[in-house]
Amino acid sequence: MKPNRNLIFIVVALALGGLAAVVAVRYVQNEVAARTKDTGETVTVAVPKQDMEPGVVVSEGDLAAREVPVDLVPADAVTPDNHNEYVGRILRAPVREGAPLAASALVPLYDQFSRVIKAGNVGYTLEVDETNSISGMIAPGDHVDILLAVEQDQAGTRVLPLLEDVNVLATGNRVGDAPMAEDTQGFSNITLELSPQQAERLTVANKAGSLRVMLRQLEDRDPFNLDGLTQKELLRTSRGSQGRTGDSGVEFIIGGKG
């Protein structure tokens, strides 16, 4: 009885595949061993548990210990031994989850706050009331849009989109995600990160009319594409939409019978 040639080919192919897999695994192991030998032993450093943005105040719960090859560790790396010196400081640059944390990326909470502002931008403090602080619900790291309302002779009040997707650096004296003390939960100003041109526009707008701050959903960065609206246009739309849903998508219910 002659052996089945197809079966032999299959067996040989499986054997060669297994051999290739073993060789590949050993090659990877040898490369890792060689790299470890070249770079030396790993060291234990403090790393963020998640991605963190500039302006965030680092707390002890944000950090974890991790073994990292020496050649990947910055000279001023934060370690489990010295991390207490840096807890409560502000990040001046973004950091990635699991990446070694450099001490130079952190600044004291009330020292050189300007370090958290991106190069080319400015910090602009805007006074707010209960309405424009969204009842005190705005927090550092949020993004807001700002509308300008001005009075016009013929059209009445006109609302114009002024600034979009603006980063909030601080609310009152609160910076980053540090919890607020019970007696400092209210605030009368917010500090925004703006370009110089935006700061110029906001300064003029603050004198020209009243401002309204709108809080964005945390991850929403899309433009709203607002064109502006006058009181006259709004009332005209309202009159054409009485008792029904008009083109604006808002139902106006006026009056009623008992």
Secondary structure, DSSP 4 states (H G I P E B T S, - for coil): ----HHHHHHHHHHHHHHHHHHHHHHHHHHHHHHHHHHH--EEEEEEESS-B-TTPBP-GGGEEEEEEEGGGS-TTB--TTTGGGTTTPEESS-B-TTSPPBGGGEE-TTS-GGGGSPTT-EEEEEE--TTTTTTTT--TT-EEEEEEEEEETTTEEEEEEEEEEEEEEEETTEETTPPPPGGG---SEEEEEE-HHHHHHHHHHHHHSEEEEEEPPTT---------EEHHHHHHHHHTTBTSB-TTS-BB------
